[in-house]
Amino acid sequence: MDDQQLQTLIQAGESLIVEFKSDRQQLNDTTIYEEIVAMANTKGGTLLIGVEDDGTVTGARPRHGQSTDPTKLQAAIFNNTVPNVNTRISVVRHPQGQVIAIEVDVYPEPCATASGKSVRRTIGSDGKPQNVPYYPRDQRSRRTDMGLLDFSAQVVENATMDSLDPLEFERLRQTIARLHGDQKLLQLPDGDLAKALRLVETRPDGKIAPNIAGLLLLGREPAIQSLLPTHKFHFQVLDTQGNVKVNDVFSIPLIRLLAEVDARFSARNEEREVLMGMFRLPVPDYSPDGFREAVNNAVLHRDYTRLDDIYIQWQPDHLLITSPGGLPEGVTLDNLLVHEPKPRNPRLAETFRRIGLVEQTGRGIDKIFVGQLRYGRAAPDYGRSDATAVRVVLRGGEPSLQFAAFVYEQDKAGTPLSLDEMLVLNTLFFERRIDTERAGGLIQKGMTEARAVLERLHERGMVEGRGEKRGRVYHLAASLYRRLDQTLAYVRSRGFDQIQQCQMVLNLVQTEGKITRAKTAELCQISEDQASRLLRKMRDSGDLEQNGRGRGASYGLGNKRKNTRT
């Protein structure tokens, strides 16, 4: 680590992956070992010795005579942690004193000090990082997050085949038949069906017993409640003041639970209609397919080791679905749409796919997004998610009936819109304009792919672009605004652009005394030809006065503006 990297870390402040430690009174070795273990048990990070909590550098004391030997300190940490933790250590010179920087990577297995103390890092109620005990349940949860443990494949202690309900086996068969799942499963007797779906395991004593997935899908309700108390699901309806009007709580087998939730959803999901010739297109408050996929994700990817519940909260203008456990290791809000499927409970997910409850590809999140976007609503919002839970908001309220009709027309014409195209069009519908950088963030595939999507929409006559390639800005095409019955919005969008461009040019001329065609193109993010037309228009109106000709021409304030100033 060099001085610049050190300054960057200090300026950013303490976090889950950065810890400051004062060394005014020399930090004892035990504290260092515990800090390293905590970081290895969380997300890795950097320990800075010789920095106060407020970021002030006060310097680290030498740990080996007159100096600090990074190799000796590294060896001490290695020998006093279990498993032995490797670190990278730098002694960085700073005007206020030396800082010892110790970097550690995240470890896939639980770490402890040589004395047996195991801790992890978390953010406390005061917003500051702290170390807390790393209990076995937390270790199991983290191994599940990292894909090192399939909790749903674990045998349930004290469960037997009698813990499974014959009625749920029949419900399972009906589901396979209705959803066109693996038809070969339909003729199997109960025991063989459970084995074929890998919902049971063989114990060391040779007896067959259900695993977590088996109990969740086929268990008797009393067995689930006593043997798997973490399985609890709330369906709540709230009013505008936040008062809970309905709170149905379930601890029942998953297939029956999904049917109960779907019935409550369908009873409240109102529809509007848009007339398309002789045909009426129903537009629901919430997409049934998107909602069901979101609920499936909530039960499939929740952390069943946590004593937290799944919540569906039906609020006046949105649905909030909360599933315990953060996003799986490697999945972030910035790659949610493009990261390969990474189920937290692979055995349970495999069974859902075989019986037809979820997509075979594991790309159910696409269906959640498409369900929202095709009805002209805002994209699903995962921004409230954190390390404790994944939360998705599905916006309701007044739908865009014309946008829904437009998407339906594309489907009927055999030219359906892709998810990327819907994301861009939906954003343009709400925000009026977009550039490649913004589009790249939306589709999570970068600017090159975003440019291709925008140009594809341009070729289809759905968007219009302005400016050079680098600064090109797009808005919905006039024909699409007409189709959406929003012609005034198109006129306002174009008109405001010209007014803003003129005002920006005038502001710069008043500040610098003149402006050129190239400077106008850079200022307004338009092509030089467009800049020439804008300047000529402002010259003809008396706002500007042209000096010179050709590429060397410049423009100052015209008589109209000079008179206004006097």
Secondary structure, DSSP 8 states (H G I E B T S, - for coil): --HHHHHHHHHH--BTTEEEE--SS---HHHHHHHHHHHHTTT-EEEEETB-TTS-B-----SBTTB--HHHHHHHHHHTEES---EEEEEE--TT--EEEEEE---SS--EETTS--EEEEE-TTS-EEEEE--HHHHHHHHHHTTS--GGGSB-TT--GGGB-HHHHHHHHHHHHHTT--GGGTTS-HHHHHHHTT-EEE-TTS-EEEBHHHHHHHB-HHHHHHH-TT--EEEEEE-TT--EEEEEEE-S-HHHHHHHHHHHHHHH--EEEEEETTEEEEEESS-HHHHHHHHHHHHHHS-TTSS--EEEEEETTEEEEEEES---TT--TTTTTTS----SSHHHHHHHHHHTSS-TTS-HHHHHHHHHHTTT----B-TT--SSEEEEEEE-SS--HHHHHHHHHHHHTT----HHHHHHHHHHHHHSEEEHHHHHHHHTSHHHHHHHHHHHHHHTTSEEEES-TTT-EEEE-HHHHHHTT-HHHHHHHHHHHHHHHHHHHHHHHHHHS-EEHHHHHHHHT--HHHHHHHHHHHHHTTSEEEES-GGG-EEEE-HHHHHHH-
